[in-house]
């Protein structure tokens, strides 16, 4: 068996032109193509890009206030720093964003509180 360390030293001394010629000779002798592994490696990142990334930030959106508007307004005020008038306007506006770009836990917690108050909520 060849001394791998010595072989590596010799290969590192090659010029770009000599390395290219070596590749051509090895391709002919072994009947392989150096481009095939590169094409496979290049295709791998493309496959990963098709995978859907898990969403990490959510908007908490009120779809409907429901029958308990006062409870929903109280829940909105607990979750935000809004005053009474602003919280009332948000509760009355379908599609109003109570929280924007919050983590999954915070969004689920807010959704539970608003739904317990009677609102119909969506995480977007």
N, C-alpha and C positions, 0 to 999 in steps of 0.2 A: 504494500500500500504506500502511496506517495505521502511525503511529509507535507501535511496541510499548511503548516505555518510557512514553510519555505515556498510553497506554491502561491500562497497569498502575497508574500513579499514580492515574488516575481511578477504577479499580475498587477500589483500596485505601481510597478515601474513602467507599465505600458503607456504609450501615448493614446489619445482618443482615436486616432486613425488605426493604430495597431489593435486596440480593443475592438473596434468595429470589424476589422478583418478577422479577428479571433471568433467573434460571434458568427460571422458568415461561415467560417470553416466548420464550427461546431454544429451549426444548423444543417449543413450539407452532410456531415459525417453521421450525425445521430438522427437525421430525418425529422427534426423538430423546428419550431419557429419560436424565436424569443418574443415575438409580438403576442402570441396567444396568452401567456400568463398575464401580461400587462392588460390585455383587453378584459380578462376575467376580473382582475383586480379593479379595473376602472368601472366595471358593471356593478360591483358590490355596493359602493356608496349610493348609486342610483336606486338600488333596491331598498336601502334604508330610508331614502327620502320619501318613498311611497308610503311608508308606515305612518300612521296618524299619531302625532304627538299628543300626549295627555295634556289637557287644558289645566293650567294652574291658577289662572285668575278669572274671576267671575263677576258679573253684574247682577245685583239682586233687583228684579223688576216686578212691580205690582201690576198684575193683570186686571184684578177686580178687588174692590175694597170689601165687598161682602156686607152682610147685615149689621155687623158691629163696627161701624165707622170710628166711633170714639176709641175703642180698644186698639184699632189699627193705628190711629193717630198716636196713641200712647206708645205703642211698640216702635213706631218710626222715630219718635223723640228719644226713646231709650237707645236706639241703634245709631242715631246721628246727633249732631249738635244743632239741629234745626229748632227754631222757635215754633210756637203753637200754630201761627198762621201758615208758615211754610210747610209744616208737617201736614196740616189740613189740606193745603193745595196739592201736596204730593199724593195724599191718600185719595183725593178726588180725581186725579189725573191717571187714566189708564195708560200703562206703559211707562210710568214714572220710575226712574232708577233711584232706589233707596241707597244702595251702596254701589260703588264703581271700582272695578279691578281689585277685588279682595281675594284672599286665599280661600281654598276649598272649605276649610273648617269654619271660617267666619261667615262665608256665604250660606252654608248649611244651617248654621246656628241662627242667622238672621231669618232664613226661610222658615225654620221651625217656629220662631217667635211670632212672625207675621201670620203664619197659617193658624197658629193657636188663637190669634186675635180675630180670625175669621177671613183674612185676605186670601186671594188666589195669587200665588207667587211663582215666578219662573226664574231660573238661573240661566243667564245668557253669557 
